[in-house]
């Protein structure tokens, strides 16, 4: 049985695809996702054989998601499903690691056969797409004069400060950079450039933070901005950033969707599930949900339990020391 994850921001298309594919006896749809970040999380938890992924989604696009999935989960193969027959989209998808590229008007039977071929280790493209790509390669003499979306993005051309900011994550420096960027035209150019940069460097934390902040501030794209920030927070957690650095992503996300952003802080074994992090969680829960809310009261109870546990452990250690002293006195008295 070939296990498949479907990824498309339009839920109805996922449902139609699922209905088609599940008619095939050897294909099983194990999950669906409607954005790139959720898709990456689903691949990690479900370990599908094939990801059938839309190339155009809000926030992180399908090309960037393909690159991350192929790097992190080499046993999972990606087939890009696109509404574009552009050779540029095709070549970008292949560079990112996709093993297949199909147009959205592909017949259900051909989609199923492509899934089987890619599962067996072959690469597969929709009719005519391979010829287009080869024609582009053979005729690409640079005479078009147009910048290709796949061309490397030079951060210095976007802003002289940007290369240093992208080199390592410095939250305060990024906040100051954003505050100095006042021109809407400059912000638009930065947003477009960062989107291209993230296709090539999809886990760069500084780029994810800036893309999230600027997407909302300049373009009002709340959904895209939130997805950049959410992925940035989770990637920063994986890369071992401090709680102070993680809070830069959280605070921006909380301005957009406060209750959803709060869930970033609460998973078991998160950096905030600690003696240092719990007071912050309690303060945020009281601010968002109220001091008498179930969430705030639960966190306070957890905090009290932890304090009692520490007190108990301290008393146990102290009792052991007292016993040792008492034994010393007893030996001295018997001499």
C-alpha positions in Angstrom: 0.0 0.0 0.0 1.4 3.4 -1.0 0.8 6.0 1.7 0.0 9.5 0.4 -0.2 13.0 2.0 -2.3 15.6 0.1 -1.3 19.2 0.4 -3.4 22.0 -1.1 -4.7 25.3 0.5 -8.1 24.6 -1.1 -9.8 22.0 1.1 -12.3 21.0 -1.6 -9.5 20.0 -4.0 -7.9 17.8 -1.3 -11.3 16.1 -0.8 -11.8 15.5 -4.5 -8.3 14.1 -4.9 -8.8 11.9 -1.8 -12.0 10.5 -3.2 -10.4 9.7 -6.5 -7.2 8.2 -5.1 -8.9 6.0 -2.5 -10.8 4.2 -5.3 -7.4 2.7 -6.2 -6.8 -0.5 -4.1 -3.0 0.1 -3.7 -3.3 3.8 -2.7 -4.1 5.1 0.8 -4.5 8.8 1.7 -3.1 9.0 5.3 -3.5 12.8 5.8 -4.2 16.2 4.3 -2.7 19.6 5.0 -3.6 23.1 3.8 -0.3 24.9 4.2 3.4 24.2 4.0 4.1 24.2 7.7 1.4 21.7 8.5 2.6 19.6 5.6 6.1 19.4 7.0 4.7 18.5 10.5 2.4 15.8 8.9 5.4 14.3 7.0 7.3 14.1 10.3 4.4 12.4 12.2 2.9 10.2 9.4 6.0 9.2 7.3 4.1 9.0 4.0 5.6 7.5 0.9 4.4 10.2 -1.4 3.5 13.9 -0.8 1.2 15.4 -3.5 1.8 19.1 -3.0 0.3 22.3 -4.5 3.0 24.7 -5.7 1.1 27.9 -4.8 0.1 28.3 -1.2 0.0 31.3 1.2 3.1 31.9 3.2 5.8 29.4 2.5 5.2 28.2 -1.1 5.3 24.6 -2.4 8.9 25.0 -3.7 10.3 25.9 -0.3 8.2 23.1 1.4 9.5 20.6 -1.2 13.1 21.6 -0.4 12.6 21.1 3.4 10.8 17.8 3.0 13.4 16.4 0.6 16.2 17.4 2.9 14.8 16.2 6.1 12.8 13.2 5.0 14.6 11.5 2.1 12.4 8.4 2.2 9.4 10.6 1.3 9.1 11.6 -2.3 7.4 14.8 -3.5 5.1 15.2 -6.5 4.3 18.8 -7.2 0.8 19.6 -8.5 0.5 22.9 -10.2 -1.8 25.1 -12.2 1.3 26.4 -14.2 3.0 24.7 -17.1 5.9 27.1 -16.9 9.3 25.6 -17.3 10.6 27.9 -14.7 8.2 26.5 -12.0 9.1 23.0 -13.2 12.9 23.5 -13.0 12.6 25.2 -9.6 10.6 22.2 -8.3 13.1 19.7 -9.7 16.0 21.7 -8.1 14.2 21.5 -4.8 14.0 17.8 -5.0 10.6 17.0 -6.5 10.4 13.6 -8.3 7.3 14.5 -10.2 5.5 17.5 -11.6 1.8 17.4 -12.8 -0.7 20.0 -13.9 -3.9 20.2 -12.0 -5.9 19.2 -15.1 -4.2 15.8 -15.1 -6.6 12.9 -15.3 -7.1 11.0 -12.0 -5.8 7.8 -13.6 -2.6 9.6 -14.7 -2.1 11.0 -11.2 -2.4 7.5 -9.8 0.0 6.1 -12.3 2.5 8.9 -11.6 2.3 8.1 -7.9 3.1 4.5 -8.6 6.0 5.4 -10.8 7.6 7.8 -8.4 7.1 5.3 -5.5 9.1 2.8 -7.6 12.0 5.3 -8.0 11.2 7.0 -11.3 10.8 10.7 -12.0 7.6 11.7 -13.8 6.4 14.8 -15.5 3.1 15.7 -17.1 2.7 15.5 -20.9 4.8 18.0 -22.7 6.6 19.4 -19.7 9.8 17.5 -20.2 10.0 18.8 -23.8 9.5 22.3 -22.5 12.3 22.0 -20.0 14.7 20.5 -22.5 13.8 23.2 -25.0 14.6 25.9 -22.4 17.9 24.3 -21.5 19.0 24.0 -25.2 18.0 27.5 -26.1 18.9 29.3 -22.9 21.6 31.7 -24.1 20.7 34.5 -21.6 19.2 36.7 -24.4 15.8 37.0 -22.8 17.0 39.8 -20.5 14.5 38.8 -17.9 15.5 37.8 -14.3 14.4 34.2 -13.7 12.7 33.4 -10.4 15.3 30.6 -9.9 18.2 33.0 -10.0 20.2 33.3 -6.8 19.0 36.2 -4.7 21.7 38.6 -3.6 20.6 40.0 -0.2 23.0 43.0 -0.6 21.0 44.1 -3.6 17.8 44.2 -1.4 19.5 46.2 1.4 23.2 46.7 2.3 22.5 45.6 5.9 20.7 42.4 5.0 23.6 40.0 4.5 24.8 40.5 8.1 21.3 40.2 9.4 20.7 36.9 7.5 24.1 35.5 8.6 22.9 34.8 12.2 19.7 35.4 14.1 19.8 38.6 16.2 16.2 39.5 17.2 16.8 43.0 18.5 18.8 43.9 15.4 16.0 42.6 13.2 13.4 44.7 15.1 15.6 47.8 14.7 16.0 47.0 11.0 12.2 46.8 10.5 11.6 50.0 12.4 14.1 51.8 10.1 12.4 50.5 6.9 9.6 53.1 6.5 9.1 53.2 2.7 6.3 51.0 1.5 8.1 50.5 -1.8 11.3 49.3 0.0 9.1 47.0 2.2 7.5 45.6 -1.0 10.9 44.9 -2.6 12.1 43.3 0.6 9.1 41.0 0.8 9.5 39.9 -2.8 13.2 39.4 -2.4 12.8 37.5 0.9 10.3 35.2 -0.7 12.8 34.3 -3.3 15.6 34.0 -0.8 13.5 31.5 1.3 13.1 29.3 -1.7 16.8 28.8 -1.6 17.3 29.0 2.2 13.9 27.8 3.6 15.1 27.5 7.2 16.9 30.8 7.5 15.5 32.2 10.8 16.2 35.9 10.1 14.5 35.7 6.7 11.5 33.9 8.1 11.1 36.5 10.8 11.5 39.4 8.4 9.1 37.9 5.8 6.5 37.4 8.5 6.7 40.9 9.9 6.9 42.7 6.5 4.2 40.5 4.9 1.7 41.8 7.4 2.9 45.3 7.9 3.3 46.2 4.2 0.8 43.9 2.5 -1.7 43.0 5.2 -1.3 39.3 4.5 -2.1 38.0 7.9 -2.3 34.4 6.9 1.1 34.4 5.1 2.7 36.4 7.8 1.5 34.1 10.5 2.7 31.0 8.6 6.2 32.5 8.2 6.3 33.3 11.9 4.9 29.9 13.0 7.4 28.0 10.9 10.2 30.3 12.1 9.3 29.6 15.7 9.3 25.8 15.3 12.5 25.9 13.2 14.1 28.1 15.8 13.1 25.6 18.5 14.7 22.8 16.5 17.9 24.9 16.0 18.1 25.3 19.8 17.6 29.1 20.1 17.0 30.6 23.5 13.6 31.4 25.0 14.4 35.1 24.5 15.0 34.6 20.8 11.9 32.4 20.4 9.8 35.2 21.9 10.6 37.5 18.9 8.6 35.1 16.7 5.9 34.6 19.3 5.3 38.3 20.0 4.8 39.1 16.3 2.6 36.0 15.9 0.5 37.0 18.9 -0.3 40.3 17.3 -1.9 38.5 14.4 -3.6 35.4 16.1 -3.0 35.5 19.8 -4.7 32.3 20.8 -3.1 30.3 18.0 0.3 31.7 18.8 0.0 30.8 22.4 -0.2 27.1 21.4 3.4 27.5 20.1 4.6 27.8 23.7 2.7 25.0 25.3 3.8 21.6 23.9 5.3 19.2 26.3 9.1 19.4 26.4 9.0 22.9 24.8 11.6 25.3 26.2 8.7 27.0 28.0 7.8 23.8 29.8 10.3 24.6 32.5 10.7 26.5 35.8 12.0 29.5 33.8 9.3 29.4 31.2 6.1 28.7 33.3 5.9 32.2 34.8 5.8 33.6 31.3 3.2 31.1 30.2 1.0 32.1 33.2 1.4 35.8 32.5 0.5 35.2 28.8 -2.5 33.0 29.7 -3.9 35.7 32.1 -3.4 38.4 29.4 -5.1 36.4 26.6 -7.7 34.4 28.5 -8.1 36.0 31.9 -6.8 35.3 35.3 -9.7 33.0 36.1 -9.6 31.1 32.8 -9.1 27.3 32.8 -5.8 27.7 30.9 -4.4 30.2 33.5 -5.6 28.2 36.4 -4.2 24.9 35.0 -0.8 26.5 34.5 -0.8 28.0 38.0 -1.7 24.5 39.4 1.2 23.0 37.5 3.5 25.8 38.8 2.4 25.0 42.4 3.0 21.3 41.9 6.5 21.9 40.6 7.2 24.2 43.6 6.0 21.5 46.0 8.1 18.9 44.2 11.2 21.0 44.6 10.4 21.7 48.2 9.9 17.9 48.8 13.2 17.1 47.1 14.9 19.8 49.2 13.4 18.4 52.4 14.4 14.9 51.4 18.0 16.0 50.8 18.0 17.9 54.0 16.6 14.9 55.9 19.4 12.8 54.6 22.0 15.3 55.8 20.3 15.5 59.2 20.4 11.7 59.5 24.1 11.7 58.7 24.8 14.4 61.4 22.7 12.4 63.9 24.7 9.3 63.2 27.8 11.2 63.8 26.6 12.4 67.1 25.5 8.9 68.1 29.0 7.6 67.3 30.6 10.4 69.3 28.5 9.7 72.4 29.2 6.0 72.4 33.0 6.5 72.5 
